Amino acid sequence: MKIKGVNFGNWLVLEKWMSPELFEGIDAEDEVWLNRVMDQTEKEALLKQHRDTYITEKDFKQVADWGLNLVRLPVPFFVFGDRTPYAGCIEYVDKAFDWAEKYGVQILVDLHTVPGSQNGYDNGGIIGVCKWCKKPEEVKFALSVLERLAQRYGERRGLYGIEVLNEPISRLVYMTAPSTGKARDREEAKGSSYVPMKFLKPFYIEAYKRLRAILPEEKTIVFHDGFRLGAWKDFFKKAGMKNVVIDTHIYISAMENMLPLHFLPVYKIYVWYNMRVIKKTARWTPVIVGEWNIVNKRALILAEKEKDAGRQKQICRMEHWKIEDMERKAWESSAGWIYWNYRLHKDTDCDDAWKNIRNTLDGWDFTRTVAHGWWRELYDEQ
């Protein structure tokens, strides 16, 4: 199956920048601290309201109607509700499978966070802390969560596969990440560091053994590249792993502060380079681009040079088409792609006023890119 999908991030794993309204009045910058500082009753009410409304059955229908075939579903380490003070969410994963199967959509269950974090990002649960790989008991716990997910959903028709761990951080990325050194509790962060390959490779082998013992052969086991796609080469093949895929995440917007990417040739070179690495790695193991989007500065820079609002919107659309076309063609060298994210804004209706279009956050929201006419394939069908 050639994957064309979207991520359902910020539904069961919270990121403050994606839903700042959830954190209003709460002394927390990430999901771990939100769970720590909130009153239990108030927290459960807040999370229930969010989980009940952020993604519903109609969203799975919409994904299918757009011609997409997969949802990557990030889940937290406390998905089963067995870690205090965290509120579990396994019933929502159950609903997701029911809805996905109803509309013919596959699900990639992605273990997005682990206790102590694997990257120190807010998407890893807690900012500035990255110690999980140094805690053997928490490594075992993560493996047990993967096993229980496989046992619960392994036979489901809607399961594409299970992703072992989202974004275990490399040394280079850890050293340059804006979240590094920004922990709220510096004592808790002591000993934080990147996730070395000497840990990651044995962990991946162990996770594969446990999952493959449970999952049917046709279900895929996915491994994030740890921001080191070119380093894996024939590792998975030599380890005797079957039906596995490597997940890599590529954001042109993430490089814009370091490179003049608003010049189209530089965008092209950056995307071309990643395409080449994908092709080389795919000689041994299939690769998916599990997170990417069309967020870029160029479209807004060019559009803002125009005074007419209608012309601004037209230029913005055309420039987003160029970026989308360039990236999607490059990702054709992979086993598929999964856009981050399906939703950012809760309202699905998109006000097309220029003041809203110029908000770069809209490019992170697939529903908004469609509403703005930035997604060429769906625009042509309208």
C-alpha positions as CSV (number, residue, x, y, z in Angstrom):
1,M,0.0,0.0,0.0
2,K,1.4,3.4,-1.0
3,I,0.7,5.5,2.0
4,K,-1.1,8.9,1.7
5,G,-2.0,9.9,5.2
6,V,-2.3,12.5,8.0
7,N,-1.3,12.6,11.6
8,F,-3.9,12.9,14.3
9,G,-1.5,14.7,16.6
10,N,-2.6,16.8,19.6
11,W,-5.6,14.6,20.2
12,L,-4.3,12.0,22.7
13,V,-0.8,13.6,23.1
14,L,-1.0,17.3,23.8
15,E,1.4,20.0,22.5
16,K,0.8,23.4,24.0
17,W,1.6,25.3,20.8
18,M,-1.1,23.4,19.0
19,S,-3.8,24.1,21.6
20,P,-2.7,26.9,23.8
21,E,-6.3,27.5,25.0
22,L,-6.2,24.1,26.8
23,F,-3.3,25.5,29.0
24,E,-4.9,28.9,29.8
25,G,-4.6,29.6,33.5
26,I,-2.6,26.4,34.0
27,D,1.1,26.7,35.2
28,A,2.4,24.2,32.6
29,E,4.2,24.3,29.3
30,D,3.9,20.6,28.5
31,E,1.6,17.6,29.0
32,V,3.6,16.1,31.9
33,W,3.4,19.3,33.9
34,L,-0.3,19.8,33.1
35,N,-1.0,16.4,34.6
36,R,1.1,17.2,37.6
37,V,-0.2,20.6,38.6
38,M,-4.0,20.3,37.8
39,D,-6.6,19.1,40.2
40,Q,-7.5,15.6,39.1
41,T,-11.2,16.2,38.7
42,E,-10.7,19.4,36.7
43,K,-8.0,17.7,34.6
44,E,-10.2,14.8,33.7
45,A,-13.1,17.1,32.8
46,L,-10.8,19.3,30.6
47,L,-9.2,16.3,28.8
48,K,-12.6,14.6,28.3
49,Q,-14.0,17.7,26.6
50,H,-10.9,18.0,24.4
51,R,-10.8,14.3,23.5
52,D,-14.5,14.1,22.8
53,T,-14.5,17.0,20.4
54,Y,-11.0,17.4,18.8
55,I,-11.3,14.3,16.7
56,T,-14.7,12.6,16.0
57,E,-16.1,10.1,13.5
58,K,-16.7,12.7,10.9
59,D,-13.0,13.4,10.8
60,F,-12.2,9.8,9.7
61,K,-14.9,10.1,7.1
62,Q,-13.3,13.3,5.9
63,V,-9.9,11.6,5.6
64,A,-11.5,8.9,3.4
65,D,-13.4,11.4,1.3
66,W,-10.1,13.2,0.6
67,G,-8.7,10.0,-0.8
68,L,-6.2,9.5,2.0
69,N,-5.7,5.9,3.3
70,L,-4.0,6.2,6.7
71,V,-4.0,8.0,10.0
72,R,-0.9,8.0,12.1
73,L,-2.2,8.0,15.7
74,P,0.2,9.3,18.4
75,V,-0.5,7.8,21.8
76,P,1.2,8.6,25.2
77,F,3.0,6.1,27.5
78,F,0.0,6.4,29.9
79,V,-2.5,5.4,27.2
80,F,-3.7,2.5,29.4
81,G,-4.3,4.7,32.4
82,D,-1.8,2.9,34.6
83,R,0.5,5.7,35.5
84,T,-0.6,8.3,38.0
85,P,-1.4,11.2,37.8
86,Y,-2.0,10.8,34.1
87,A,-5.4,10.3,32.6
88,G,-5.5,7.3,30.2
89,C,-7.1,7.4,26.8
90,I,-7.4,3.8,25.5
91,E,-11.1,4.1,24.9
92,Y,-10.4,6.8,22.3
93,V,-8.0,4.5,20.5
94,D,-10.8,1.9,20.5
95,K,-13.1,4.4,18.9
96,A,-10.5,5.4,16.4
97,F,-10.3,1.8,15.1
98,D,-14.1,1.5,14.9
99,W,-14.3,4.7,12.9
100,A,-11.3,3.9,10.7
101,E,-12.6,0.5,9.8
102,K,-16.0,1.9,9.0
103,Y,-14.5,4.3,6.4
104,G,-11.8,2.0,5.1
105,V,-8.9,3.9,6.7
106,Q,-5.8,2.3,8.1
107,I,-4.2,3.3,11.5
108,L,-0.5,3.4,12.4
109,V,-0.4,3.4,16.2
110,D,2.6,5.5,17.2
111,L,4.1,5.5,20.7
112,H,4.8,9.2,20.9
113,T,6.0,9.6,24.5
114,V,7.8,7.6,27.1
115,P,8.5,8.3,30.8
116,G,11.5,10.6,31.1
117,S,11.2,11.5,27.4
118,Q,13.2,10.4,24.4
119,N,13.9,13.9,23.1
120,G,13.2,16.7,25.5
121,Y,10.6,18.2,23.2
122,D,7.0,19.1,24.2
123,N,6.0,16.3,21.8
124,G,8.0,13.9,24.0
125,G,5.9,14.9,27.0
126,I,8.2,17.1,29.0
127,I,10.4,20.0,27.8
128,G,14.2,19.8,28.6
129,V,14.2,16.3,30.1
130,C,15.6,13.4,28.1
131,K,16.6,10.5,30.4
132,W,14.3,7.7,29.4
133,C,17.0,5.6,27.8
134,K,19.0,5.7,31.0
135,K,16.2,4.2,33.1
136,P,16.0,0.4,32.5
137,E,12.7,0.1,34.4
138,E,11.1,2.7,32.1
139,V,12.5,1.1,29.0
140,K,10.9,-2.2,30.1
141,F,7.7,-0.2,30.7
142,A,7.7,1.2,27.2
143,L,8.1,-2.3,25.8
144,S,5.2,-3.5,27.8
145,V,3.0,-0.7,26.4
146,L,4.0,-1.8,22.9
147,E,3.1,-5.4,23.7
148,R,-0.3,-4.5,25.1
149,L,-1.1,-2.3,22.1
150,A,-0.2,-5.2,19.8
151,Q,-2.3,-7.6,21.8
152,R,-5.3,-5.3,21.8
153,Y,-5.2,-4.2,18.1
154,G,-3.0,-6.8,16.3
155,E,-6.0,-8.6,14.8
156,R,-7.9,-5.4,13.9
157,R,-8.6,-5.0,10.2
158,G,-7.8,-1.3,10.5
159,L,-4.3,-1.7,11.9
160,Y,-1.5,-0.9,9.4
161,G,1.1,-1.3,12.1
162,I,2.8,0.0,15.2
163,E,5.5,2.6,15.4
164,V,7.9,1.7,18.2
165,L,8.9,5.2,19.3
166,N,8.6,8.7,17.9
167,E,11.7,10.8,17.4
168,P,14.4,9.4,19.7
169,I,16.8,12.3,19.5
170,S,20.3,12.3,17.9
171,R,23.4,14.0,19.3
172,L,23.4,16.8,16.7
173,V,19.7,17.5,17.0
174,Y,19.9,17.5,20.8
175,M,22.7,20.0,20.9
176,T,20.8,22.4,18.6
177,A,17.3,21.9,19.9
178,P,15.7,25.0,21.4
179,S,14.2,22.9,24.2
180,T,17.5,21.6,25.4
181,G,18.4,23.1,28.8
182,K,14.9,24.6,29.2
183,A,13.5,22.1,31.8
184,R,11.2,23.5,34.5
185,D,12.9,21.4,37.2
186,R,16.6,21.4,36.7
187,E,17.1,18.6,39.2
188,E,14.8,16.4,37.2
189,A,16.7,17.2,34.0
190,K,20.1,16.3,35.4
191,G,21.7,13.6,33.3
192,S,19.6,14.4,30.2
193,S,21.3,13.7,26.9
194,Y,20.7,12.3,23.4
195,V,19.7,8.7,22.6
196,P,22.8,7.0,21.3
197,M,22.8,4.4,18.6
198,K,24.4,1.9,20.9
199,F,21.2,2.0,22.9
200,L,18.7,2.5,20.1
201,K,19.8,-0.5,17.9
202,P,19.4,-3.1,20.7
203,F,16.2,-1.5,21.8
204,Y,14.7,-1.7,18.3
205,I,15.8,-5.3,18.0
206,E,14.1,-6.2,21.4
207,A,10.9,-4.2,20.4
208,Y,10.8,-6.0,17.1
209,K,11.0,-9.5,18.8
210,R,8.3,-8.7,21.2
211,L,5.9,-7.1,18.6
212,R,6.5,-9.7,15.9
213,A,5.7,-12.5,18.4
214,I,2.2,-11.0,18.7
215,L,1.4,-9.2,15.5
216,P,0.3,-11.1,12.3
217,E,3.0,-11.1,9.6
218,E,1.1,-8.6,7.4
219,K,1.1,-5.9,10.1
220,T,4.0,-3.5,9.7
221,I,6.5,-2.5,12.5
222,V,7.8,1.0,12.0
223,F,11.0,2.5,13.4
224,H,11.8,6.2,13.5
225,D,15.2,7.0,12.1
226,G,16.2,8.9,15.2
227,F,17.2,11.9,12.9
228,R,19.8,9.6,11.4
229,L,18.2,8.2,8.3
230,G,21.5,7.7,6.4
231,A,23.0,5.7,9.3
232,W,20.8,2.7,9.2
233,K,21.7,1.2,5.8
234,D,21.2,-2.6,6.0
235,F,20.8,-2.8,9.8
236,F,17.2,-4.1,9.7
237,K,17.9,-6.5,7.0
238,K,20.9,-8.0,8.8
239,A,18.8,-8.3,11.9
240,G,16.4,-10.5,10.0
241,M,13.4,-8.2,10.5
242,K,10.5,-8.7,8.2
243,N,7.8,-6.2,7.1
244,V,9.4,-3.2,8.7
245,V,9.5,0.4,7.6
246,I,11.7,3.4,8.6
247,D,10.0,6.7,9.4
248,T,11.7,9.9,8.7
249,H,10.5,13.5,9.4
250,I,11.3,16.3,7.1
251,Y,10.3,20.0,7.7
252,I,11.6,22.6,5.4
253,S,10.3,25.2,7.9
254,A,12.6,23.8,10.6
255,M,15.7,24.7,8.5
256,E,14.6,28.3,7.6
257,N,16.4,29.8,10.5
258,M,19.7,28.3,9.4
259,L,19.4,28.4,5.6
260,P,17.9,31.0,3.2
261,L,15.2,28.6,2.3
262,H,12.8,31.3,1.2
263,F,14.8,31.2,-2.1
264,L,13.2,28.5,-4.1
265,P,16.5,27.0,-5.4
266,V,17.6,26.4,-1.8
267,Y,14.3,24.7,-1.0
268,K,14.8,22.5,-4.0
269,I,18.3,21.6,-2.9
270,Y,17.2,20.7,0.6
271,V,14.3,18.6,-0.6
272,W,16.5,16.9,-3.3
273,Y,19.1,16.0,-0.7
274,N,16.5,14.3,1.5
275,M,15.1,12.5,-1.5
276,R,18.6,11.1,-2.2
277,V,19.0,9.9,1.3
278,I,15.6,8.3,1.2
279,K,16.4,6.5,-2.0
280,K,19.7,5.2,-0.7
281,T,18.1,3.9,2.6
282,A,15.2,2.3,0.7
283,R,17.6,0.0,-1.1
284,W,17.5,-2.0,2.1
285,T,14.4,-0.9,4.0
286,P,11.3,1.0,2.8
287,V,11.0,4.5,4.1
288,I,8.0,6.7,4.8
289,V,8.0,10.4,5.4
290,G,5.9,10.2,8.5
291,E,5.8,14.0,9.2
292,W,6.1,16.9,6.8
293,N,4.0,19.9,5.7
294,I,4.0,22.8,3.3
295,V,4.8,25.5,5.9
296,N,7.2,28.0,4.5
297,K,8.2,31.7,4.6
298,R,8.5,32.2,0.8
299,A,4.7,32.2,0.1
300,L,4.1,34.9,2.7
301,I,7.1,37.0,1.8
302,L,6.0,37.1,-1.9
303,A,2.4,37.6,-1.2
304,E,2.9,40.5,1.2
305,K,4.6,42.5,-1.5
306,E,1.2,42.9,-3.1
307,K,-1.3,45.5,-2.0
308,D,-4.5,43.9,-3.4
309,A,-5.9,41.3,-1.0
310,G,-7.2,39.1,-3.8
311,R,-3.8,39.1,-5.5
312,Q,-2.2,38.3,-2.1
313,K,-4.3,35.2,-1.7
314,Q,-3.7,34.1,-5.3
315,I,0.1,34.4,-4.9
316,C,0.0,32.6,-1.5
317,R,-1.9,29.7,-3.1
318,M,0.4,29.5,-6.1
319,E,3.5,29.5,-3.9
320,H,2.1,26.8,-1.6
321,W,1.3,24.7,-4.7
322,K,5.0,24.9,-5.7
323,I,6.2,23.7,-2.3
324,E,3.6,21.0,-2.1
325,D,4.3,19.7,-5.6
326,M,8.1,19.8,-5.0
327,E,7.8,17.8,-1.8
328,R,5.2,15.3,-2.8
329,K,7.1,14.4,-6.0
330,A,10.3,13.9,-3.9
331,W,8.4,11.7,-1.4
332,E,7.3,9.5,-4.2
333,S,10.7,7.8,-3.8
334,S,9.5,6.6,-0.4
335,A,6.8,4.2,0.6
336,G,4.5,7.1,1.3
337,W,3.9,10.2,3.3
338,I,1.9,11.4,6.3
339,Y,1.1,15.1,6.7
340,W,1.5,16.8,10.1
341,N,-1.1,17.6,11.2
342,Y,-4.7,16.9,10.3
343,R,-5.9,19.7,12.6
344,L,-4.5,22.6,14.5
345,H,-7.5,24.9,14.9
346,K,-10.6,23.5,16.4
347,D,-12.9,25.3,13.9
348,T,-13.0,23.6,10.6
349,D,-14.5,26.6,8.8
350,C,-11.7,28.7,7.4
351,D,-12.1,32.4,7.2
352,D,-10.2,33.4,4.1
353,A,-9.4,37.0,5.2
354,W,-5.8,37.8,4.5
355,K,-5.1,38.4,8.2
356,N,-5.8,34.8,8.8
357,I,-4.1,33.4,5.7
358,R,-0.9,35.2,6.7
359,N,-0.9,33.2,9.9
360,T,1.8,30.6,9.2
361,L,0.2,28.1,11.6
362,D,-2.5,27.4,9.0
363,G,0.1,25.4,7.0
364,W,0.3,23.0,10.0
365,D,-3.4,22.3,9.7
366,F,-4.4,20.1,6.8
367,T,-8.0,21.1,7.0
368,R,-7.0,24.7,6.6
369,T,-4.6,24.0,3.7
370,V,-7.5,22.5,1.9
371,A,-9.9,25.3,2.8
372,H,-7.4,27.9,1.6
373,G,-6.9,26.1,-1.7
374,W,-3.2,25.4,-0.9
375,W,-3.5,21.6,-1.5
376,R,-3.4,21.4,-5.3
377,E,-4.7,17.9,-5.8
378,L,-7.9,18.6,-3.8
379,Y,-8.2,22.1,-5.2
380,D,-8.4,20.8,-8.7
381,E,-11.2,18.4,-7.7
382,Q,-13.4,21.2,-6.3
